[in-house]
């Protein structure tokens, strides 16, 4: 069975602070994909990043960076110099084939990030 | 390219009624999946359609059903509504989804259903 845990329900920061959103996953598969999605108040989830299980390189995209560590089954997301527009709910998701060949993603419960001006 | 379009944006129904939600995927996307989002349960997978066939189904009662048309547009139906069905229903489209683990999903803004 697959499981994604986002232990932080809500994080509140002041603009320009750095913030890290944690994601811990469980799967028996050796091949899997991890994702982060952002859900702004408008409702639609927006894809941010995809990482496969064989690529442990960290990635940086502007103020966003992701740290993937297979040894701890974690895929954490850091926002540097946060801005009010970063306020949203962030979801971590895992997609693997352990459910009989169907790649249905499992989502974490989400972390609500509130950035105060 | 237009995004995923869901209609209506808001719905208010009473217990026992039925409701139909609509989703138009991104042009060229053949897979449409549906999710229920609630504060208590988070995002839960309902079902996925690909080429007019239900390919995957989540753990929801038979009151939840769906279909996909030849143009890939999809509808989901909930019959005999219960208070607990109040939720944001999200539709997502992708090229392959259930056939590929690395598929990224493109979501609509959802339909907020309130059951009174």
Boltz contact constraints between the chains, C-beta under 6 A:
constraints:
  - contact:
      token1: [A, 33]
      token2: [B, 101]
      max_distance: 6.0
  - contact:
      token1: [A, 33]
      token2: [B, 102]
      max_distance: 6.0
  - contact:
      token1: [A, 42]
      token2: [B, 109]
      max_distance: 6.0
  - contact:
      token1: [A, 43]
      token2: [B, 109]
      max_distance: 6.0
  - contact:
      token1: [A, 43]
      token2: [B, 110]
      max_distance: 6.0
  - contact:
      token1: [A, 44]
      token2: [B, 107]
      max_distance: 6.0
  - contact:
      token1: [A, 44]
      token2: [B, 108]
      max_distance: 6.0
  - contact:
      token1: [A, 44]
      token2: [B, 109]
      max_distance: 6.0
  - contact:
      token1: [A, 45]
      token2: [B, 107]
      max_distance: 6.0
  - contact:
      token1: [A, 47]
      token2: [B, 104]
      max_distance: 6.0
  - contact:
      token1: [A, 50]
      token2: [B, 104]
      max_distance: 6.0
  - contact:
      token1: [A, 95]
      token2: [B, 101]
      max_distance: 6.0
  - contact:
      token1: [A, 102]
      token2: [B, 56]
      max_distance: 6.0
  - contact:
      token1: [A, 102]
      token2: [B, 98]
      max_distance: 6.0
  - contact:
      token1: [A, 103]
      token2: [B, 98]
      max_distance: 6.0
  - contact:
      token1: [A, 103]
      token2: [B, 100]
      max_distance: 6.0
  - contact:
      token1: [A, 103]
      token2: [B, 101]
      max_distance: 6.0
  - contact:
      token1: [A, 104]
      token2: [B, 45]
      max_distance: 6.0
  - contact:
      token1: [A, 104]
      token2: [B, 56]
      max_distance: 6.0
  - contact:
      token1: [A, 107]
      token2: [B, 43]
      max_distance: 6.0
  - contact:
      token1: [A, 109]
      token2: [B, 42]
      max_distance: 6.0
